[in-house]
Amino acid sequence: MNELIEILEDIQPEVDYNSCDNLIDGHYLDSIAILSLISEIEDVFDISVPTVEIIPTNFNSAKSIYAMIIRLQQEE
């Protein structure tokens, strides 16, 4: 989880990722930031994020992003 928080802070440092649960709905991450985030996640965690996974539910909080990462790692 710490690696994910570091990635998120590099992209958008002004957000408290430990408590924020509306990253998409609150417009903290825009589409460019999400694409950058996905690229970093794929590199760091050695996974592929399918297009079907790119939904607000999976990206609204660091916890939901991390849960998606763990799930995708287990599927590979």
Residue, then its C-alpha position, 0 to 999 in steps of 0.5 A: m500500500n505504501e508504494l501505491i500512496e507514493i505513486l498517488e502523491d507523485i501524481q497529486p500531492e495535495v490529497d490525503y490518500n489515507s482518508c479520501d474516498n472520492l478521488i474520482d467523484g471529488h475531481y482530485l484525479d482527472s483522466i490524464a492522472i488516471l492514465s498516468l496512475i494506471s501506467e505506474i501501477e502496471d510497472v510497479f506491481d507487474i500487472s495489467v489493468p484491463t479497460v473493464e477495470i477502469i471504473p470510478t468504483n476501483f479508483n475512488s480511494a487508495k484502498s479501492i485501488y489497492a484492492m483492485i491491484i491485489r485482485l489482479q495480481q491473484e488473477e495473473 
